[in-house]
């Protein structure tokens, strides 16, 4: 199965639709996964979307999505309208089986530009990481999709100088652990990684708006950049 891997979208659904059409035509993808900061805001993505994606697209939330809006949509049973447009929002600690491929999802990440919202917001809680570990150890996904990455395990994502104040103000002083400066990410995803009994083949994330491709133990960690019209979507073939 060929999966398109979509970086942060930030509401640019026009670019995304074009890139998906290109990936269908040239790479023959069967589905797409998206790593958060999709653009889940009421003014960007109404209950009845004005588009229909050419393949099923499975997306998690990032830190820059409207989590309260997502909760309202879920409570009202309105996510079905997105599904009719081939858009499937994936809750934290969820899995999807596509043919013989199992994919695990866990969204959320810390803010560096505003205060954290812990309950029902951007922060991945210990309970959510624990639920994900239990589910993933049962389902054994070959692919995991998150918004950020585990911290301190060697992936090597680095904080930038312009974010230093925000990391101090909104992360460290708020009592959260971003991991070491040279290998930052999410402490709760680190705990998830450490709890996994079976390593996934691939772990995809975004959040940092850059590219990274490293292997830790037997898992390929792939950071995909924000989407851009000039850059085709990365494609992963589960058969390779």
Residue pairs with C-beta under 8 A, 6 or more apart in sequence:
1 30
1 31
1 98
1 99
1 100
1 101
1 237
1 238
1 239
2 27
2 28
2 29
2 30
2 235
2 236
2 237
2 238
3 29
3 30
3 31
3 32
3 33
3 143
3 235
3 236
3 237
3 238
4 19
4 20
4 23
4 27
4 29
4 31
4 32
4 33
4 55
4 233
4 234
4 235
5 32
5 33
5 35
5 204
5 222
5 224
5 233
5 234
5 235
5 236
6 16
6 19
6 32
6 33
6 34
6 35
6 57
6 59
6 224
6 227
6 233
7 34
7 35
7 206
7 209
7 224
7 225
7 226
7 227
8 35
8 36
8 37
8 38
8 62
8 206
8 207
8 209
8 225
8 226
8 227
9 15
9 16
9 34
9 37
9 38
9 39
9 226
9 227
10 37
10 38
10 39
10 64
10 226
11 38
11 39
11 41
11 44
11 45
12 39
12 227
13 39
13 44
13 45
13 49
13 51
15 227
15 228
15 229
16 227
17 51
17 53
18 229
19 227
19 229
19 232
19 233
20 29
20 32
20 53
20 54
20 55
20 57
20 233
21 54
22 232
22 233
23 29
23 32
23 232
23 233
23 235
24 54
24 55
26 232
27 232
27 235
29 55
29 235
30 55
30 98
30 99
31 55
31 56
31 57
31 58
31 98
32 53
32 55
32 56
32 57
32 58
32 233
33 57
33 58
33 59
33 103
33 143
33 145
33 204
34 57
34 58
34 59
34 60
34 145
35 60
35 62
35 145
35 146
35 147
35 204
35 205
35 206
35 207
35 224
36 59
36 60
36 61
36 62
36 63
36 65
36 107
36 108
36 109
36 146
36 147
36 206
36 207
37 62
37 63
37 64
37 65
37 147
37 206
37 207
38 45
38 59
38 60
38 61
38 62
38 65
39 45
39 65
40 61
40 65
40 66
40 67
40 69
40 70
40 89
41 65
41 66
41 69
42 66
42 69
45 82
47 73
47 78
47 81
47 82
48 81
49 81
49 82
49 85
49 87
51 85
52 84
52 85
52 86
53 85
53 86
53 87
54 86
55 86
56 86
56 88
56 98
57 86
57 87
57 88
58 88
58 90
58 96
58 103
58 105
58 145
59 87
59 88
59 89
59 90
60 89
60 90
60 92
60 105
60 106
60 107
60 108
60 145
60 146
60 147
61 67
61 70
61 89
61 92
61 107
61 108
61 122
61 147
62 107
62 108
62 109
62 122
62 147
62 206
62 207
63 108
63 109
63 110
63 111
63 122
63 147
63 148
63 207
64 122
65 107
65 122
67 117
67 120
67 121
67 122
68 120
68 121
70 89
71 120
73 79
73 82
73 89
74 91
79 89
82 88
82 89
88 96
90 96
90 105
90 107
90 145
91 105
91 107
92 105
92 106
92 107
92 108
92 124
92 128
92 131
92 132
93 105
93 106
93 128
93 131
93 132
93 135
94 104
94 105
94 106
94 135
95 102
95 103
95 104
95 105
95 135
95 136
95 139
95 141
96 102
96 103
96 105
97 103
101 142
101 143
101 238
102 139
102 140
102 141
102 142
102 143
103 141
103 142
103 143
103 144
103 145
104 132
104 135
104 136
104 139
104 141
104 143
104 144
104 145
104 200
105 144
105 145
105 146
106 124
106 128
106 129
106 132
106 144
106 145
106 146
106 189
106 192
107 124
107 146
107 147
108 122
108 123
108 124
108 128
108 147
108 186
109 122
109 124
109 146
109 147
109 148
109 186
109 207
110 116
110 122
110 123
110 148
110 170
110 171
110 176
110 178
110 186
111 122
111 166
111 170
111 171
112 163
112 166
112 167
112 170
112 171
113 166
113 170
114 170
115 170
115 174
116 122
116 123
116 170
116 171
116 174
116 176
117 123
118 125
119 125
123 176
124 186
124 188
124 189
125 188
126 188
126 191
128 188
129 188
129 189
129 191
129 192
129 195
130 195
132 192
133 191
133 192
133 195
133 196
136 144
136 192
136 196
137 195
137 196
137 197
137 198
140 198
141 200
142 200
142 201
142 202
142 238
143 200
143 201
143 202
143 203
143 204
143 236
143 238
144 200
144 202
144 203
144 204
145 203
145 204
145 205
146 186
146 189
146 203
146 204
146 205
147 205
147 206
147 207
148 185
148 186
148 189
148 205
148 207
148 208
149 155
149 157
149 185
149 186
149 189
149 203
149 205
149 207
149 221
149 223
150 185
150 186
150 189
150 190
150 192
150 193
151 177
151 178
151 179
151 180
151 183
151 184
151 185
151 186
151 187
151 189
151 190
152 179
152 180
152 183
152 185
152 190
153 183
153 190
153 193
153 216
154 183
154 214
154 216
155 183
155 185
155 212
155 214
155 216
155 221
155 223
156 182
156 183
156 212
156 214
157 183
157 184
157 185
157 208
157 212
157 223
158 181
158 182
158 183
158 184
159 167
159 178
159 181
159 184
167 178
171 177
171 178
172 178
176 187
177 187
178 184
178 185
178 186
178 187
179 185
179 186
179 187
179 190
199 217
199 218
199 219
200 219
201 218
201 219
201 220
202 219
202 220
202 222
202 236
203 219
203 220
203 221
203 222
204 222
204 223
204 224
204 236
205 221
205 222
205 223
205 224
206 223
206 224
206 225
206 226
207 223
208 223
209 225
209 226
210 223
210 225
211 223
211 224
211 225
212 221
212 222
212 223
213 220
213 221
213 222
213 223
214 220
214 221
215 221
222 234
222 236
224 234
225 231
227 233
